[in-house]
Structure formats: C-alpha cells, structure tokens
Amino acid sequence: MRNSLDMMRRERTLLVVLLLILFHHISATKQHLCPPSSCGYITHITYPFRLQADPENCGDERYELGCENNVTVLYLNSTQYHVQAINYHNYTVRVVDPALQHHNCSSLPLRSLSRSNFSDTYTYSTDPYQAGLDPDCNWEYLSFEHIVFLNCNHSVRENGKYVESGECVKWDSKGYAYAVGGDLKAEDLEVGCYMKLVAPTSFRTFNKHSYAAIHRALAYGFEISWINLACQNHCPHEFCYFNSSSQTLVCDPFAFYGGILEAILVWLTGKILSS
C-alpha cells in the first residue's frame, strides 16, 4: 500500500514538473510571436524588449522600454537613457544620457556610470544587462570604455593623457578641469587631482587628445548587452560565448561540465584539508 502511495506521489510530482516546463515553453513561444513595436526612429522593438503599452505576453518585463515624446527610453540603475540603436545580432543596445547634447561641449551625463555598476555574476531577477559580450564580464570584452573627468588644484602639463576641457567644463573657479579618454590607472592619477565624473562610450576610435572628440564620443553613447539572457535561452545547460567573427552564440558543454567538476574538486580538496 505504502509503495503504491509513494509511486502516486512521484507520478504527481513528475506531472507537475512536466506541466510547468510545458507552460514555460508555451509562454516563451508567445513572447517571441508578438509583432514588433516601434517608438520614434527605433522601429523594430521585439523580444526580449517590450514597450510599456504592449500586451502583457510580449517580451520580458525586465527589458521594458518607455516611449516618451516619441523617444525610446531604457531604464538602468533608476536612470533614464535614450535608446540609439538595438542590435539583435550581437545582443547589444546602445543608449545615451539624455543630458548630453552633440553641439554643446558643456553638457555632461547627469551621473557617473562605469563597469563597477554591473555585477560580475548574472542575477536572473535583478541584472538584465551586462557590460560586455562575455558571460564572465572580463575586462577585455567590455562593450564600452571609460572617460574620466577630473578637477586638479594645479596645472597638469607632463601627462599627455590629461586633456584640458577649456571653457567647456569648469568644476570650480580655482581648479583646472581635465578629461582622460580610456581607463585611468592608479599611476596616472596625479597628486592634487580628484575624479568628478566617470562616463562610458562605445565609440572607440576617437582622438583621445582632443576634448571636442572626447565629447563627441560621449554623445555617441555606450552599448550594454543582454548576452546572459541570450545564452540562457540558447544554451540552457552549457557554457556559452559570443563568437565575434561569426556573430553567433556558441554552446560548449565540455567547458560547462568541466567548470562543475573543477568546483567539486576544489570543494573536496577543502574538505580533505580541513579534516
């Protein structure tokens, strides 16, 4: 009697699991079948994105975009950014801070944003965007680089990375304002200089010795990706990476299970050493 009850429970559990999987598959399929939306010059908004006015079954709510005054808006870290382009081939979206104006060199982003604002580990419910196209968020695969604004209490003449912002940016009446294109290493931080703002750009070929070029790069915007969601959909139980040459996602089951085995070995080694 007990055996038959246990078997019935197992069958019910299995049935529930299968139904949940089927429901998830049907829901995901419906998300992909929605017709594209548009807002302003962003004319093809489709999965994983959705507009606020789209039917509930369309897109992923974590990738919901706004449409304000015919401008597509993305929300990142409680800040609005204007969408410039969506690339469904390499899973990136390019956005720009709305405070930046192309022909106003005094315009700057409203707040700092850098690699540190993106977590290293993908959290399904809270971190929809990544800073690059590598699932492990390695620095060499970042989809943007930084521009650093500094205020110094003296003139910096011997460091060629420091570009004067001239009359465009003045942090205070007594200081000297500079911008540095690219990441600022610890050895590049001059004594008496303090960081005021860090901003990203994905325009990598700009002249880093011209403030006008630096500002144009800022106004171009920066790219963020949804690579981990794409990998989760494409390679749910395997290691996944983006091949930039073929512009495709590649699944690697051996790397995935190799990583699990390595983690188990590390755990076992720790147990043996502590016993």
C-alpha positions in Angstrom: 0.0 0.0 0.0 2.8 2.4 1.0 4.7 1.6 -2.2 1.7 2.4 -4.3 1.1 5.7 -2.5 4.8 6.7 -2.9 4.6 5.9 -6.6 1.4 8.0 -7.0 3.2 10.9 -5.3 6.2 10.6 -7.6 3.9 10.5 -10.6 2.1 13.6 -9.5 5.3 15.4 -8.8 6.6 14.4 -12.3 3.4 15.5 -13.9 3.5 19.0 -12.1 7.1 19.4 -13.3 6.3 18.5 -16.8 3.3 20.9 -16.8 5.5 23.7 -15.5 8.1 23.0 -18.2 5.3 23.0 -20.9 3.8 26.2 -19.5 7.2 27.9 -19.6 7.8 26.8 -23.2 4.4 28.0 -24.3 4.9 31.4 -22.6 8.4 31.8 -24.1 7.0 30.9 -27.5 4.2 33.5 -27.2 6.8 36.1 -26.2 8.6 35.5 -29.5 5.5 35.6 -31.6 4.5 39.1 -30.8 4.7 41.6 -33.7 7.5 44.2 -33.3 6.7 47.6 -31.8 8.2 51.0 -32.6 8.8 54.3 -31.0 10.4 57.2 -32.9 13.3 56.0 -35.0 13.6 52.7 -33.1 11.3 50.8 -35.4 11.9 47.2 -34.5 11.3 46.6 -30.8 10.9 42.8 -30.2 11.9 40.1 -27.8 13.4 40.4 -25.2 12.3 44.1 -25.3 8.7 45.4 -24.9 7.1 48.8 -24.7 5.0 49.7 -21.7 1.9 49.7 -23.8 2.5 46.2 -25.4 0.3 43.2 -24.5 1.5 41.5 -21.3 2.6 38.3 -23.0 5.0 40.3 -25.2 8.7 40.5 -24.4 10.3 40.2 -21.0 9.2 42.7 -18.3 12.8 43.2 -17.2 13.5 44.7 -20.6 10.5 47.0 -20.7 11.2 50.3 -22.6 9.4 53.5 -22.4 8.2 55.7 -25.2 8.2 59.4 -24.1 7.7 62.2 -26.6 8.4 59.7 -29.4 11.8 58.8 -27.8 12.6 55.3 -26.8 13.7 55.2 -23.2 15.7 52.5 -21.3 15.8 52.4 -17.5 19.2 51.4 -16.0 20.0 51.8 -12.3 17.0 54.0 -11.7 18.2 56.4 -14.5 16.6 57.0 -17.9 18.7 56.7 -21.1 17.7 57.4 -24.6 17.9 54.3 -26.9 20.0 55.0 -30.0 20.0 51.5 -31.6 19.2 47.9 -30.8 21.4 45.2 -32.4 19.7 41.8 -32.2 22.7 40.1 -34.0 25.2 40.8 -31.2 22.7 41.3 -28.4 23.6 44.9 -27.6 21.6 48.1 -27.1 23.2 51.5 -27.5 22.0 54.2 -25.2 23.0 57.8 -24.3 22.5 60.0 -21.3 19.7 62.5 -22.2 21.7 65.4 -20.7 24.3 65.1 -23.4 24.0 67.4 -26.4 26.1 66.9 -29.6 26.8 70.6 -30.1 27.1 71.7 -26.5 30.5 70.8 -25.1 29.5 71.8 -21.6 26.8 69.1 -21.5 27.7 66.1 -19.4 26.0 63.0 -18.1 23.8 63.5 -15.1 25.6 60.9 -13.1 28.6 58.6 -13.2 28.3 55.1 -14.7 31.1 52.6 -15.0 32.0 48.9 -15.1 31.5 48.8 -11.4 27.8 49.4 -11.8 27.4 46.0 -13.4 27.6 42.8 -11.3 30.1 40.1 -12.2 27.5 37.4 -11.6 24.3 37.4 -13.5 21.3 37.5 -11.3 18.2 36.5 -13.2 15.7 38.7 -11.4 17.7 41.9 -11.0 20.5 42.2 -13.5 19.1 42.1 -17.0 22.1 43.9 -18.6 25.8 43.2 -18.8 28.8 45.4 -19.5 30.1 43.2 -22.3 29.7 40.2 -24.5 31.5 37.8 -22.3 29.3 35.9 -19.7 32.1 36.2 -17.2 32.3 40.0 -17.8 36.1 40.0 -18.5 37.6 43.5 -18.8 38.9 42.7 -22.3 35.4 42.0 -23.6 33.7 45.2 -22.3 31.4 46.8 -24.8 32.5 50.3 -23.7 35.4 52.2 -22.3 35.5 55.0 -19.8 36.0 58.7 -20.0 37.2 60.2 -16.7 36.7 63.9 -15.7 39.0 65.3 -13.1 39.5 68.6 -11.2 43.0 69.5 -10.3 44.3 72.1 -7.9 47.3 72.7 -10.3 48.0 72.6 -14.0 49.0 69.2 -15.4 51.3 69.6 -18.3 53.6 66.5 -18.3 50.9 63.8 -18.5 49.7 63.6 -22.1 46.6 61.7 -21.2 45.1 64.8 -19.4 43.1 66.8 -21.9 42.0 70.3 -20.9 38.3 70.9 -21.2 38.9 74.6 -21.8 35.9 76.8 -21.3 33.5 73.8 -21.8 33.7 72.3 -18.2 34.6 74.2 -15.1 34.2 72.3 -11.8 35.1 75.4 -9.7 36.6 78.8 -10.3 40.1 77.9 -8.9 40.6 74.4 -10.3 41.8 73.0 -13.6 39.4 70.7 -15.4 40.6 67.7 -17.4 39.2 64.7 -19.2 41.0 61.4 -19.8 39.9 59.1 -22.6 40.1 55.5 -21.6 40.6 53.8 -18.3 42.5 55.8 -15.7 45.2 53.7 -14.0 46.3 54.3 -10.5 49.7 55.5 -11.7 48.0 58.1 -14.0 46.2 59.8 -11.1 48.2 63.0 -10.5 48.6 64.3 -7.0 46.1 67.1 -6.3 43.6 65.8 -8.9 40.2 64.3 -8.0 37.7 62.4 -10.1 34.5 64.2 -10.6 32.7 62.0 -13.1 33.1 58.7 -14.9 31.2 58.1 -18.1 31.1 55.3 -20.7 31.4 55.4 -24.5 31.4 52.7 -27.2 33.0 55.0 -29.8 36.5 53.5 -29.5 38.3 55.3 -32.3 38.1 58.9 -31.1 41.1 61.2 -30.7 41.9 61.0 -27.0 44.0 64.2 -27.2 41.1 66.4 -28.3 38.3 67.5 -25.9 35.9 68.0 -28.8 36.5 64.4 -29.9 36.1 63.2 -26.4 32.7 64.9 -26.1 31.5 63.6 -29.4 32.4 60.1 -28.2 30.3 60.7 -25.1 27.4 61.9 -27.1 27.6 58.8 -29.3 26.5 56.7 -26.3 27.5 53.3 -25.0 26.5 49.7 -25.5 25.2 47.2 -22.9 24.3 43.7 -23.7 21.7 41.0 -22.7 24.2 38.3 -23.5 23.4 36.2 -20.5 19.7 36.0 -21.3 20.6 35.1 -24.8 22.9 32.3 -23.6 20.3 31.1 -21.1 17.8 30.7 -24.0 20.3 29.3 -26.5 22.5 27.1 -24.3 20.5 26.5 -21.1 22.8 23.8 -19.6 26.1 24.5 -21.4 28.8 27.1 -21.3 28.0 29.8 -23.9 30.0 32.6 -25.5 29.6 35.0 -28.4 31.8 34.4 -31.4 32.5 37.9 -32.7 33.8 36.6 -36.1 30.7 34.6 -37.0 28.4 36.9 -34.9 26.8 33.8 -33.3 26.4 32.2 -29.9 28.4 29.1 -29.4 27.5 26.4 -26.9 30.3 24.4 -25.2 29.1 21.6 -23.0 32.6 20.4 -22.1 33.5 23.8 -20.6 30.3 23.9 -18.6 30.7 20.4 -17.1 34.5 20.9 -16.7 33.7 24.0 -14.6 31.4 22.0 -12.4 34.0 19.2 -12.0 36.6 21.8 -11.1 34.3 23.4 -8.5 33.6 19.9 -7.0 37.4 19.2 -6.8 38.1 22.5 -5.1 35.3 21.7 -2.6 36.6 18.2 -1.9 40.1 19.4 -1.5 38.9 21.9 1.1 37.0 19.2 2.9 40.1 16.9 2.9 42.4 19.6 4.2 40.1 20.7 6.9 39.5 17.2 8.2 
